[in-house]
């Protein structure tokens, strides 16, 4: 293999591939990237066996075909220190040689035949979702997805496909986020996508995509990228049972004023008390120290039709919701101070457990 490629393009591809490398054991071939030159196309692959990525480009000169593996982290470190000019990559013996002008580096390779195989698209069902909707909805629920929960199914997002809708669901057991998208689907099914995979999907895909799945993994591809992730095998909680069916109070709250008020209190305490009145909301700290914080916002345009309703809550749960929405206002739906309440913006809701003192 011998190719000439711009430093900028090669560096960009190597940066995109880094999250997919094995980090703990550098002796494993999964700590290597796989590179292949064939028919004037350059293919780079990386996988830690849980998630994987293939990037393709035709913007390189292939002098002759071939394939190599090389430690992905070391490869990127070398490319980063080179000038913004073309780089020559050549397989010589058991090394990948990296050359630019009078600079020359050698990286040992492993047998490319040992590189893990990627899943194939054949015989998989296809999901009819565009990239804009997929990324937008995964971003909405991402803050609520747990990490390192012993119940593995909570460490991912549920994509619940029904006949007339697709629902995106995430929970950390203290809150539950749901986005509902109207869609007509031939098949009903549900999959759980790991949070790590979601983080990479949000970075990689902005244009038209195709999504395929089976019982073990999901594949997302566009013209130049092929992404796969193992799915989480488990039973997601019955989230629909958790959503309250009715509410005593429906309040419309101003987004900007709520954010500013919460920011005033959180340097003292993340846990806050909100007291809802006809024309105001009072915010107080719940700090166990002797330090206190208090502020208030006025609700002048539309009275809240509620009086002296106290709600204790982790303020981060509210700001996580507010930071995701575009509207200048949102709804809060309440029953009793000790019961779950709902934040709502169009088709996006978050159910939150209050703090019970």
C-alpha positions as a Markdown table, in Angstrom:
| # | Residue | x | y | z |
|---|---|---|---|---|
| 1 | Unk | 0.0 | 0.0 | 0.0 |
| 2 | Unk | 1.2 | 3.5 | -0.8 |
| 3 | Unk | -1.0 | 6.6 | -0.8 |
| 4 | Unk | -0.7 | 10.4 | -0.7 |
| 5 | Unk | -3.3 | 12.2 | 1.4 |
| 6 | Unk | -3.6 | 15.7 | 2.8 |
| 7 | Unk | -2.6 | 16.2 | 6.5 |
| 8 | Unk | -5.9 | 18.0 | 7.2 |
| 9 | Unk | -8.1 | 15.2 | 5.8 |
| 10 | Unk | -6.1 | 12.4 | 7.5 |
| 11 | Unk | -6.1 | 14.1 | 10.8 |
| 12 | Unk | -9.8 | 14.7 | 10.7 |
| 13 | Unk | -10.5 | 11.0 | 10.0 |
| 14 | Unk | -8.1 | 9.9 | 12.7 |
| 15 | Unk | -9.8 | 12.3 | 15.3 |
| 16 | Unk | -13.2 | 10.9 | 14.4 |
| 17 | Unk | -12.1 | 7.4 | 14.8 |
| 18 | Unk | -10.5 | 7.8 | 18.3 |
| 19 | Unk | -13.6 | 7.1 | 20.5 |
| 20 | Unk | -13.9 | 3.7 | 18.8 |
| 21 | Unk | -10.4 | 2.4 | 19.8 |
| 22 | Unk | -9.6 | 0.0 | 22.7 |
| 23 | Unk | -8.0 | 2.3 | 25.3 |
| 24 | Unk | -6.9 | -0.1 | 28.1 |
| 25 | Unk | -4.9 | -2.8 | 26.3 |
| 26 | Unk | -2.5 | -1.4 | 23.6 |
| 27 | Unk | -1.5 | -5.0 | 22.6 |
| 28 | Unk | -5.0 | -5.7 | 21.3 |
| 29 | Unk | -5.7 | -5.2 | 17.6 |
| 30 | Unk | -8.7 | -3.2 | 18.6 |
| 31 | Unk | -6.3 | -0.5 | 19.8 |
| 32 | Unk | -5.3 | -0.2 | 16.1 |
| 33 | Unk | -7.1 | 1.4 | 13.2 |
| 34 | Unk | -7.5 | -0.6 | 10.0 |
| 35 | Unk | -6.6 | 1.2 | 6.8 |
| 36 | Unk | -7.2 | -0.1 | 3.3 |
| 37 | Unk | -6.5 | 1.5 | -0.1 |
| 38 | Unk | -8.6 | -0.1 | -2.9 |
| 39 | Unk | -9.9 | 1.2 | -6.3 |
| 40 | Unk | -8.8 | 4.8 | -5.4 |
| 41 | Unk | -10.9 | 4.7 | -2.2 |
| 42 | Unk | -9.3 | 5.0 | 1.3 |
| 43 | Unk | -11.2 | 3.1 | 4.1 |
| 44 | Unk | -10.4 | 3.6 | 7.8 |
| 45 | Unk | -12.0 | 1.3 | 10.5 |
| 46 | Unk | -11.9 | 1.2 | 14.2 |
| 47 | Unk | -13.8 | -0.8 | 16.8 |
| 48 | Unk | -13.6 | -1.7 | 20.5 |
| 49 | Unk | -16.1 | -4.6 | 19.7 |
| 50 | Unk | -19.0 | -2.6 | 21.3 |
| 51 | Unk | -19.1 | 0.2 | 18.8 |
| 52 | Unk | -17.4 | 0.7 | 15.5 |
| 53 | Unk | -16.9 | 3.2 | 12.7 |
| 54 | Unk | -15.9 | 3.0 | 9.0 |
| 55 | Unk | -14.9 | 6.3 | 7.2 |
| 56 | Unk | -14.4 | 6.4 | 3.4 |
| 57 | Unk | -12.8 | 9.0 | 1.2 |
| 58 | Unk | -11.9 | 9.3 | -2.5 |
| 59 | Unk | -9.8 | 12.5 | -1.8 |
| 60 | Unk | -6.4 | 10.8 | -1.9 |
| 61 | Unk | -4.0 | 9.5 | -4.4 |
| 62 | Unk | -3.6 | 5.7 | -4.3 |
| 63 | Unk | -0.3 | 4.6 | -5.9 |
| 64 | Unk | -0.9 | 1.0 | -5.1 |
| 65 | Unk | -3.5 | -0.9 | -3.1 |
| 66 | Unk | -3.0 | -2.6 | 0.2 |
| 67 | Unk | -4.1 | -2.7 | 3.8 |
| 68 | Unk | -2.5 | -2.2 | 7.2 |
| 69 | Unk | -3.3 | -1.7 | 10.9 |
| 70 | Unk | -1.5 | 0.8 | 13.2 |
| 71 | Unk | -2.0 | 2.0 | 16.7 |
| 72 | Unk | -4.6 | 4.6 | 16.4 |
| 73 | Unk | -3.5 | 6.9 | 19.2 |
| 74 | Unk | 0.1 | 6.9 | 18.1 |
| 75 | Unk | -0.8 | 7.4 | 14.4 |
| 76 | Unk | -2.8 | 10.5 | 15.3 |
| 77 | Unk | 0.0 | 11.9 | 17.5 |
| 78 | Unk | 2.4 | 11.7 | 14.6 |
| 79 | Unk | 0.1 | 13.2 | 12.0 |
| 80 | Unk | -0.7 | 16.1 | 14.4 |
| 81 | Unk | 3.0 | 17.3 | 14.6 |
| 82 | Unk | 3.4 | 17.3 | 10.8 |
| 83 | Unk | 3.0 | 20.4 | 8.6 |
| 84 | Unk | -0.3 | 21.2 | 6.7 |
| 85 | Unk | 0.9 | 19.4 | 3.6 |
| 86 | Unk | 0.4 | 16.1 | 1.9 |
| 87 | Unk | 1.6 | 13.0 | 3.7 |
| 88 | Unk | 2.8 | 9.7 | 2.2 |
| 89 | Unk | 1.7 | 6.5 | 3.8 |
| 90 | Unk | 3.5 | 3.3 | 2.7 |
| 91 | Unk | 3.6 | -0.3 | 3.9 |
| 92 | Unk | 7.2 | -1.4 | 4.1 |
| 93 | Unk | 7.8 | -4.8 | 5.6 |
| 94 | Unk | 6.1 | -5.0 | 9.0 |
| 95 | Unk | 5.8 | -1.2 | 9.4 |
| 96 | Unk | 3.6 | 1.6 | 8.3 |
| 97 | Unk | 5.9 | 4.4 | 7.1 |
| 98 | Unk | 4.7 | 8.0 | 7.4 |
| 99 | Unk | 6.6 | 10.5 | 5.4 |
| 100 | Unk | 6.5 | 14.2 | 4.8 |
| 101 | Unk | 9.4 | 16.0 | 3.2 |
| 102 | Unk | 12.4 | 15.0 | 5.3 |
| 103 | Unk | 10.4 | 13.7 | 8.2 |
| 104 | Unk | 9.9 | 10.0 | 8.5 |
| 105 | Unk | 8.2 | 7.7 | 11.0 |
| 106 | Unk | 7.6 | 4.0 | 11.3 |
| 107 | Unk | 4.8 | 2.3 | 13.2 |
| 108 | Unk | 4.7 | -1.5 | 13.7 |
| 109 | Unk | 1.6 | -3.2 | 12.3 |
| 110 | Unk | -0.5 | -6.2 | 13.3 |
| 111 | Unk | -2.0 | -8.8 | 10.9 |
| 112 | Unk | -5.0 | -7.0 | 9.2 |
| 113 | Unk | -6.6 | -10.4 | 8.8 |
| 114 | Unk | -7.1 | -10.4 | 12.6 |
| 115 | Unk | -9.1 | -7.2 | 12.6 |
| 116 | Unk | -12.6 | -7.8 | 13.8 |
| 117 | Unk | -15.4 | -8.2 | 11.2 |
| 118 | Unk | -18.1 | -5.6 | 11.1 |
| 119 | Unk | -21.8 | -6.5 | 11.0 |
| 120 | Unk | -23.5 | -6.5 | 7.6 |
| 121 | Unk | -26.7 | -4.8 | 6.6 |
| 122 | Unk | -28.2 | -7.8 | 4.8 |
| 123 | Unk | -31.4 | -9.3 | 6.3 |
| 124 | Unk | -32.0 | -6.4 | 8.7 |
| 125 | Unk | -35.1 | -4.4 | 9.3 |
| 126 | Unk | -34.9 | -0.7 | 8.4 |
| 127 | Unk | -36.0 | 2.2 | 10.6 |
| 128 | Unk | -37.7 | 5.2 | 8.8 |
| 129 | Unk | -36.2 | 8.1 | 10.7 |
| 130 | Unk | -34.4 | 11.1 | 9.2 |
| 131 | Unk | -31.1 | 12.2 | 10.7 |
| 132 | Unk | -32.5 | 15.6 | 11.9 |
| 133 | Unk | -35.2 | 13.9 | 14.0 |
| 134 | Unk | -33.0 | 11.2 | 15.3 |
| 135 | Unk | -30.2 | 13.5 | 16.5 |
| 136 | Unk | -32.7 | 16.1 | 17.9 |
| 137 | Unk | -34.7 | 13.6 | 19.9 |
| 138 | Unk | -31.6 | 11.7 | 21.2 |
| 139 | Unk | -30.2 | 15.1 | 22.4 |
| 140 | Unk | -33.4 | 15.9 | 24.2 |
| 141 | Unk | -33.4 | 12.7 | 26.3 |
| 142 | Unk | -29.6 | 12.3 | 26.7 |
| 143 | Unk | -29.3 | 14.1 | 30.1 |
| 144 | Unk | -31.6 | 11.7 | 31.7 |
| 145 | Unk | -29.8 | 8.5 | 30.6 |
| 146 | Unk | -28.0 | 6.9 | 33.4 |
| 147 | Unk | -24.3 | 5.8 | 33.4 |
| 148 | Unk | -22.9 | 2.7 | 35.2 |
| 149 | Unk | -26.2 | 1.6 | 36.5 |
| 150 | Unk | -26.2 | -2.0 | 37.6 |
| 151 | Unk | -29.4 | -2.4 | 35.7 |
| 152 | Unk | -27.7 | -2.3 | 32.3 |
| 153 | Unk | -30.9 | -1.4 | 30.4 |
| 154 | Unk | -30.9 | 2.0 | 32.1 |
| 155 | Unk | -27.6 | 2.9 | 30.6 |
| 156 | Unk | -29.1 | 3.5 | 27.2 |
| 157 | Unk | -32.0 | 5.1 | 25.3 |
| 158 | Unk | -35.1 | 3.2 | 24.5 |
| 159 | Unk | -36.4 | 3.6 | 20.9 |
| 160 | Unk | -39.9 | 2.3 | 21.0 |
| 161 | Unk | -41.5 | 1.9 | 17.6 |
| 162 | Unk | -45.3 | 1.7 | 17.6 |
| 163 | Unk | -47.7 | 1.7 | 14.6 |
| 164 | Unk | -48.5 | 5.4 | 14.8 |
| 165 | Unk | -45.5 | 6.8 | 16.7 |
| 166 | Unk | -41.9 | 6.5 | 17.6 |
| 167 | Unk | -40.9 | 7.2 | 21.2 |
| 168 | Unk | -37.4 | 8.0 | 22.5 |
| 169 | Unk | -37.1 | 7.3 | 26.3 |
| 170 | Unk | -34.4 | 7.8 | 28.9 |
| 171 | Unk | -34.3 | 7.5 | 32.7 |
| 172 | Unk | -32.0 | 7.6 | 35.6 |
| 173 | Unk | -34.8 | 6.4 | 38.0 |
| 174 | Unk | -35.3 | 9.9 | 39.5 |
| 175 | Unk | -36.6 | 11.3 | 36.2 |
| 176 | Unk | -37.9 | 10.0 | 32.9 |
| 177 | Unk | -37.8 | 11.8 | 29.6 |
| 178 | Unk | -40.0 | 10.9 | 26.6 |
| 179 | Unk | -40.1 | 12.4 | 23.1 |
| 180 | Unk | -43.0 | 11.3 | 20.9 |
| 181 | Unk | -42.8 | 11.5 | 17.1 |
| 182 | Unk | -45.8 | 10.8 | 15.0 |
| 183 | Unk | -44.9 | 8.2 | 12.3 |
| 184 | Unk | -46.5 | 5.3 | 10.5 |
| 185 | Unk | -44.5 | 2.1 | 11.0 |
| 186 | Unk | -45.2 | -1.4 | 9.6 |
| 187 | Unk | -43.5 | -3.2 | 12.5 |
| 188 | Unk | -43.7 | -2.7 | 16.2 |
| 189 | Unk | -40.4 | -3.2 | 18.2 |
| 190 | Unk | -38.1 | -1.6 | 20.7 |
| 191 | Unk | -34.3 | -1.4 | 21.1 |
| 192 | Unk | -32.0 | 0.0 | 23.7 |
| 193 | Unk | -29.1 | 2.0 | 22.4 |
| 194 | Unk | -26.1 | 2.6 | 24.8 |
| 195 | Unk | -25.3 | 6.1 | 25.9 |
| 196 | Unk | -21.8 | 5.9 | 24.5 |
| 197 | Unk | -23.2 | 5.1 | 21.1 |
| 198 | Unk | -25.6 | 8.0 | 21.3 |
| 199 | Unk | -22.8 | 10.4 | 22.1 |
| 200 | Unk | -21.0 | 9.4 | 18.8 |
| 201 | Unk | -24.2 | 9.4 | 16.7 |
| 202 | Unk | -24.8 | 13.0 | 17.7 |
| 203 | Unk | -21.3 | 14.0 | 16.5 |
| 204 | Unk | -21.2 | 12.0 | 13.3 |
| 205 | Unk | -24.5 | 12.4 | 11.5 |
| 206 | Unk | -26.1 | 15.6 | 10.2 |
| 207 | Unk | -27.2 | 14.6 | 6.7 |
| 208 | Unk | -29.3 | 11.8 | 5.2 |
| 209 | Unk | -28.9 | 8.4 | 6.9 |
| 210 | Unk | -30.1 | 4.9 | 6.7 |
| 211 | Unk | -30.8 | 3.0 | 10.0 |
| 212 | Unk | -30.8 | -0.8 | 10.2 |
| 213 | Unk | -31.2 | -3.1 | 13.2 |
| 214 | Unk | -31.6 | -6.7 | 14.5 |
| 215 | Unk | -31.8 | -8.1 | 18.0 |
| 216 | Unk | -28.1 | -7.5 | 18.7 |
| 217 | Unk | -26.9 | -4.3 | 17.1 |
| 218 | Unk | -27.8 | -1.2 | 15.2 |
| 219 | Unk | -26.2 | 0.2 | 12.0 |
| 220 | Unk | -26.4 | 3.8 | 10.8 |
| 221 | Unk | -24.8 | 4.8 | 7.5 |
| 222 | Unk | -24.5 | 7.6 | 5.1 |
| 223 | Unk | -22.4 | 8.2 | 2.0 |
| 224 | Unk | -19.0 | 8.2 | 3.8 |
| 225 | Unk | -19.7 | 6.7 | 7.3 |
| 226 | Unk | -20.8 | 3.3 | 8.5 |
| 227 | Unk | -21.5 | 3.2 | 12.3 |
| 228 | Unk | -22.5 | 0.2 | 14.4 |
| 229 | Unk | -23.2 | -0.3 | 18.0 |
| 230 | Unk | -24.1 | -3.4 | 20.1 |
| 231 | Unk | -27.6 | -3.0 | 21.7 |
| 232 | Unk | -28.3 | -3.4 | 25.4 |
| 233 | Unk | -30.0 | -6.7 | 26.0 |
| 234 | Unk | -32.5 | -6.2 | 28.7 |
| 235 | Unk | -36.1 | -5.2 | 29.5 |
| 236 | Unk | -36.7 | -1.4 | 29.8 |
| 237 | Unk | -39.0 | -0.3 | 32.6 |
| 238 | Unk | -42.7 | 0.1 | 31.7 |
| 239 | Unk | -42.3 | 3.8 | 31.3 |
| 240 | Unk | -45.9 | 4.5 | 30.2 |
| 241 | Unk | -47.2 | 3.3 | 33.6 |
| 242 | Unk | -45.1 | 6.0 | 35.3 |
| 243 | Unk | -46.6 | 8.9 | 33.4 |
| 244 | Unk | -49.4 | 10.5 | 35.5 |
| 245 | Unk | -52.8 | 10.3 | 33.7 |
| 246 | Unk | -54.2 | 13.6 | 35.1 |
| 247 | Unk | -53.1 | 16.7 | 36.9 |
| 248 | Unk | -54.6 | 19.3 | 39.3 |
| 249 | Unk | -52.6 | 22.2 | 38.0 |
| 250 | Unk | -51.4 | 23.2 | 34.5 |
| 251 | Unk | -49.0 | 26.1 | 34.8 |
| 252 | Unk | -47.2 | 28.0 | 32.0 |
| 253 | Unk | -43.8 | 29.2 | 33.1 |
| 254 | Unk | -41.3 | 31.7 | 31.5 |
| 255 | Unk | -38.1 | 30.0 | 30.4 |
| 256 | Unk | -35.6 | 32.8 | 30.8 |
| 257 | Unk | -36.8 | 34.0 | 34.2 |
| 258 | Unk | -36.8 | 30.4 | 35.5 |
| 259 | Unk | -33.2 | 29.8 | 34.5 |
| 260 | Unk | -32.0 | 33.1 | 36.0 |
| 261 | Unk | -33.8 | 32.4 | 39.3 |
| 262 | Unk | -32.4 | 28.9 | 39.6 |
| 263 | Unk | -28.9 | 30.1 | 38.8 |
| 264 | Unk | -29.2 | 32.6 | 41.7 |
| 265 | Unk | -29.8 | 29.8 | 44.2 |
| 266 | Unk | -27.6 | 26.9 | 42.9 |
| 267 | Unk | -24.3 | 28.4 | 44.1 |
| 268 | Unk | -25.7 | 27.7 | 47.6 |
| 269 | Unk | -27.6 | 24.6 | 46.9 |
| 270 | Unk | -28.5 | 22.4 | 43.9 |
| 271 | Unk | -31.6 | 21.2 | 45.8 |
| 272 | Unk | -34.2 | 24.0 | 45.9 |
| 273 | Unk | -37.7 | 24.7 | 47.1 |
| 274 | Unk | -40.1 | 26.4 | 44.8 |
| 275 | Unk | -43.3 | 28.0 | 46.2 |
| 276 | Unk | -46.0 | 28.7 | 43.6 |
| 277 | Unk | -48.4 | 31.5 | 44.2 |
| 278 | Unk | -51.0 | 33.3 | 42.0 |
| 279 | Unk | -48.6 | 36.0 | 40.7 |
| 280 | Unk | -45.1 | 34.8 | 41.8 |
| 281 | Unk | -42.7 | 31.9 | 42.3 |
| 282 | Unk | -40.4 | 32.0 | 45.3 |
| 283 | Unk | -37.1 | 30.0 | 45.1 |
| 284 | Unk | -35.2 | 29.0 | 48.3 |
| 285 | Unk | -32.1 | 26.9 | 48.9 |
| 286 | Unk | -32.5 | 23.5 | 50.7 |
| 287 | Unk | -28.9 | 23.5 | 51.9 |
| 288 | Unk | -28.3 | 21.8 | 55.3 |
| 289 | Unk | -25.7 | 24.5 | 56.1 |
| 290 | Unk | -26.7 | 27.7 | 57.8 |
| 291 | Unk | -26.3 | 29.5 | 54.4 |
| 292 | Unk | -29.6 | 30.5 | 52.8 |
| 293 | Unk | -30.5 | 31.8 | 49.4 |
| 294 | Unk | -33.8 | 33.2 | 48.2 |
| 295 | Unk | -35.2 | 34.9 | 45.1 |
| 296 | Unk | -38.5 | 35.5 | 43.4 |
| 297 | Unk | -40.0 | 35.9 | 39.9 |
| 298 | Unk | -43.3 | 37.7 | 39.2 |
| 299 | Unk | -45.9 | 36.1 | 37.0 |
| 300 | Unk | -47.9 | 39.2 | 35.9 |
| 301 | Unk | -49.5 | 38.3 | 32.5 |
| 302 | Unk | -51.3 | 35.1 | 33.3 |
| 303 | Unk | -52.1 | 34.2 | 37.0 |
| 304 | Unk | -51.1 | 30.7 | 38.0 |
| 305 | Unk | -54.3 | 29.8 | 39.7 |
| 306 | Unk | -52.4 | 28.2 | 42.6 |
| 307 | Unk | -51.5 | 29.3 | 46.0 |
| 308 | Unk | -48.7 | 28.4 | 48.4 |
| 309 | Unk | -47.8 | 25.1 | 46.6 |
| 310 | Unk | -44.4 | 23.9 | 47.7 |
| 311 | Unk | -42.2 | 21.7 | 45.5 |
| 312 | Unk | -38.7 | 20.5 | 46.5 |
| 313 | Unk | -36.5 | 19.3 | 43.6 |
| 314 | Unk | -33.0 | 18.9 | 42.3 |
| 315 | Unk | -32.7 | 22.0 | 40.2 |
| 316 | Unk | -30.4 | 20.3 | 37.7 |
| 317 | Unk | -33.4 | 18.2 | 36.5 |
| 318 | Unk | -35.3 | 21.4 | 35.6 |
| 319 | Unk | -32.3 | 23.2 | 34.0 |
| 320 | Unk | -31.5 | 20.0 | 31.9 |
| 321 | Unk | -35.0 | 20.2 | 30.5 |
| 322 | Unk | -35.1 | 23.9 | 30.0 |
| 323 | Unk | -31.7 | 24.0 | 28.2 |
| 324 | Unk | -33.1 | 21.6 | 25.6 |
| 325 | Unk | -36.2 | 23.5 | 24.5 |
| 326 | Unk | -36.5 | 26.4 | 22.0 |
| 327 | Unk | -39.8 | 28.0 | 23.2 |
| 328 | Unk | -39.8 | 31.0 | 25.5 |
| 329 | Unk | -42.1 | 29.2 | 27.9 |
| 330 | Unk | -43.0 | 25.6 | 29.0 |
| 331 | Unk | -45.6 | 23.8 | 31.1 |
| 332 | Unk | -45.3 | 22.3 | 34.5 |
| 333 | Unk | -48.0 | 19.8 | 35.5 |
| 334 | Unk | -48.6 | 19.2 | 39.2 |
| 335 | Unk | -50.7 | 17.1 | 41.5 |
| 336 | Unk | -49.4 | 16.9 | 45.1 |
| 337 | Unk | -46.0 | 18.1 | 46.5 |
| 338 | Unk | -44.9 | 14.5 | 47.1 |
| 339 | Unk | -46.0 | 13.1 | 43.7 |
| 340 | Unk | -44.1 | 13.1 | 40.4 |
| 341 | Unk | -44.6 | 16.2 | 38.3 |
| 342 | Unk | -44.2 | 16.8 | 34.6 |
| 343 | Unk | -42.3 | 19.4 | 32.5 |
| 344 | Unk | -43.6 | 19.7 | 29.0 |
| 345 | Unk | -42.7 | 21.4 | 25.8 |
| 346 | Unk | -44.8 | 20.2 | 22.8 |
| 347 | Unk | -44.0 | 16.5 | 22.2 |
| 348 | Unk | -41.2 | 16.4 | 24.9 |
| 349 | Unk | -41.9 | 15.7 | 28.5 |
| 350 | Unk | -39.8 | 14.9 | 31.6 |
| 351 | Unk | -41.4 | 13.3 | 34.7 |
| 352 | Unk | -39.5 | 14.2 | 37.9 |
| 353 | Unk | -39.6 | 12.8 | 41.4 |
| 354 | Unk | -39.7 | 15.6 | 43.9 |
| 355 | Unk | -37.4 | 15.6 | 47.0 |
| 356 | Unk | -39.4 | 14.4 | 50.0 |
| 357 | Unk | -38.3 | 15.9 | 53.3 |
